[in-house]
Amino acid sequence: MGRKPTITRDRLLGVAEALVREQGGSALTIGALAKAAGISKGGVQYSFSSRDELVGSLVDRWTSRFDAMLDETPTNDPLGFVRSYIEAMRTAQKAMDAKIAGLMVSYLENPENLKETRDWYRGIFNRMTGASSNAQAARVAFLAVEGLFLLRINGIDEDGDWTSFLDDVDAVLTRLT
């Protein structure tokens, strides 16, 4: 009978996430992950054949967590959806700092990953379709939140203003509807 693995793929992703959080996306290499996890490079490559696969798996993990926060909103309620999106952003941002977000941006340099991300956004916009004023307000609020996300990647949250900006978007959305 073979040896039982000392570290799982999920545990490696947890170590990788901590490595990125502490040192930034450029520090994430197969060798650095092996060292941080206390295993050989071959042990890492058993789970992730390349850095690209490792980064893609991290992004998939984060996206799955985020999507799970949105799945409970009815698909025919654009305002409810965008409010859930704002709350999911609030929750996700507590766990994700700019270093991790920066790694996600570098992930988009691969055309296949960019297509997958575009498809994800198309799915999001499909949940806010229609010409009603509520659907329009939901789309504008969504775009504002996404703009805040991009600004946060560039360091806007140095003073902890992130959640107050989300509060502003939510307050304007309430006034519009």
Secondary structure as GFF3:
##gff-version 3
##sequence-region A 1 177
A	DSSP	alpha_helix	9	23	.	.	.	ID=ss1
A	DSSP	three_ten_helix	25	27	.	.	.	ID=ss2
A	DSSP	alpha_helix	30	37	.	.	.	ID=ss3
A	DSSP	alpha_helix	41	47	.	.	.	ID=ss4
A	DSSP	alpha_helix	51	70	.	.	.	ID=ss5
A	DSSP	alpha_helix	78	95	.	.	.	ID=ss6
A	DSSP	alpha_helix	98	107	.	.	.	ID=ss7
A	DSSP	alpha_helix	111	126	.	.	.	ID=ss8
A	DSSP	alpha_helix	133	153	.	.	.	ID=ss9
A	DSSP	three_ten_helix	156	159	.	.	.	ID=ss10
A	DSSP	alpha_helix	162	176	.	.	.	ID=ss11
###
